[in-house]
Amino acid sequence: MTLTTESVYFDMYDRDIYADPYPIYRRLRDEAPLYFNEQMGFYAVSRFEDAERVMVDRETFVSSKGMVYNIMPYVIGGDVAIPNGLFICEDAPVHTMHRSLVSRVFTPKRVNLIEPQIRAFCAGVVDRLIGADRFDWAKDIAAQVPMRVIGMLVGIPEEDQVKIRDHFNELLNEGTLDSTKSPFEALAQSEGLFGAHLDRRTSQPSDDLMTQLLTIEFEDDTGTRRNLRREEILTFLNLIASAGTDTTSRLIGWTGKILAEHPDQRRRLVENPELIPNAIEEILRLEPPPYHFGRYVTKDVEMHGQTVPAGSIIDRDISRILSFGFGAHLCLGANLARIEGRIVLEEVLKRIPEWFIDLDHGELTQGIDTRGWESLPVSV
Ligand code: HEM
């Protein structure tokens, strides 16, 4: 064996690294815990404690210049501004205000209430596959459930759910590779996607999130008590629909792949379904759906004996329990995503206890913000 002396290289656009990032992650952690990509102008940390520090120290590492690399250079360069209300890309105090408004309506109780509907839908999805010799785990299962769940929660009728999922997939997943498109293209089209549904809920209130956002009252940053404006609601809907579909589909896709590769573990889950929640945690740790996230550095900071200057971009490959982020921006949908992952697996294992992956015909996702399977053919 020859020892390589080449210095380690990482960038999130490299498709070979994307296909199997783990050897590079290991080298980054061991050889370059503070990695600098000069050409692309970002630093990357990959050790757990460094990633945690970046997420917790909100004074030094901020989100308001974007939280993924494909947005940050545009915002820092002044080409685009972060839309008001896109709180995943905001800092305190405005982040706190916007997040608390959505948390008020997006409660664990609300999420738990739709659990029977999620289960009924998942059972239907899997029932349709019984008897088939082959199906596509990514397309026939993973891509179906999160879109439907968000639709139920938000109040988007069934006939529009596929359109909205495909729209986000094109603009936010595949779109991350297209530098000619504005990173906020999806948001610019919110009116077209959600406007008519919002009008319907204004005249016919229901018990969905859209109705709640229309009726909520709060004190804004000027001290005025008011309802949310239309563009604020559209931004919130956009954030929830985009953050909630792609990521959760990736989780469900990985579930199919990892369990096919570990039939002994899958058998344990068939025999002991109470172990399923823990299996979902382990799958989130092993193959976290987010591929990277970024922060902007507001002041010079010491890391691994070097100074990261103010104005830098810090990027991190997420792993372990940080799969849902940590600190102020901790994923608002973590509970929902876990429920979805658990129910899908419960309903699949009851009906289809064994499957085999045809990886030669599998297809990885396109974008750089999340990582998973676009197509995952299986035989049973
Ligand atoms: C397996 C599925 C999911 C994963 C792995 C995931 C991951 C993450 C991560 C890592 C963050 C933090 C980003 C940062 O710190 O910059 C985040 C934030 C967020 N997620 Fe998720 N997410 C998932 C599902 C969902 C779902 C189902 C929803 C909603 C229905 C959702 C809504 C949000 C929102 C609104 C934020 C922003 C929170 C804030 O900035 O305060 N996510 N998610």
Boltz pocket constraint, residues with backbone or C-beta under 6 A from the ligand:
constraints:
  - pocket:
      binder: B
      contacts: [[A, 63], [A, 67], [A, 87], [A, 88], [A, 89], [A, 99], [A, 150], [A, 239], [A, 240], [A, 241], [A, 243], [A, 244], [A, 245], [A, 247], [A, 248], [A, 251], [A, 288], [A, 289], [A, 290], [A, 293], [A, 294], [A, 322], [A, 323], [A, 324], [A, 325], [A, 326], [A, 328], [A, 329], [A, 330], [A, 331], [A, 332], [A, 333], [A, 334], [A, 336], [A, 337]]
      max_distance: 6.0
